[in-house]
């Protein structure tokens, strides 16, 4: 795994991954220009989520200005052929702020793909996946979020078949893919949450998380190679780092919350331990 550069923020490590305690803008300011290949991150949405440290009810203008600073800082450290996967969503009462943030990221980078992360889907009379129900007669349940894929140029080649699916009708294998039974899976990713029994135990008290499969799929789509540098500036409870470790890659994350950093470190430490027989 590639070694991350030294910075002034306190650093902890486990399973070959680095976790920095502090503000992400401080970390990003110290990383060399163009040094990060893949960024997978989900910043606070500013929709009133309860965090241990961060205030998720900032004035709208202040929040958007902060996200603009983050966008510029990420663009500076992102490799010319790198990928940023930005997971963000709004709320039923404020559907626009997240889209404004994504649009403003477009001032620094090019939007190459917009991906829909479907947490739950209903097919006929059957529902699959998990979501948080909305107790309101005005709105439909929020069962998806956006993942915006940004690059510098908008034409970065991707390993689409790394997250592809087999053809249903095998007659199409020779017709469309030259004998390879794999096709692009498209822009809608159905990735349900893992069922948890206790938020404090299973998620470290974090109120807003994503499943490991989401960052794993983003990284694989960009293309995996041994020297790939992966970053999550809002590491939360370490899911991006867990995904990178699963893929044998070097990743770093940052968070201002000591509790989340400690939980992330514990998750990664468990990956170093031999499985119990």
Beta strands, then each sheet from edge to edge (+ up, - down):
strand 1: 10-14
strand 2: 17-21
strand 3: 36-41
strand 4: 78-88
strand 5: 110-118
strand 6: 120-123
strand 7: 126-129
strand 8: 144-151
strand 9: 188-190
strand 10: 229-232
strand 11: 250-255
sheet 1: 1+ 2- 11- 10- 3- 4- 8+ 5- 9-
sheet 2: 6+ 7-
end
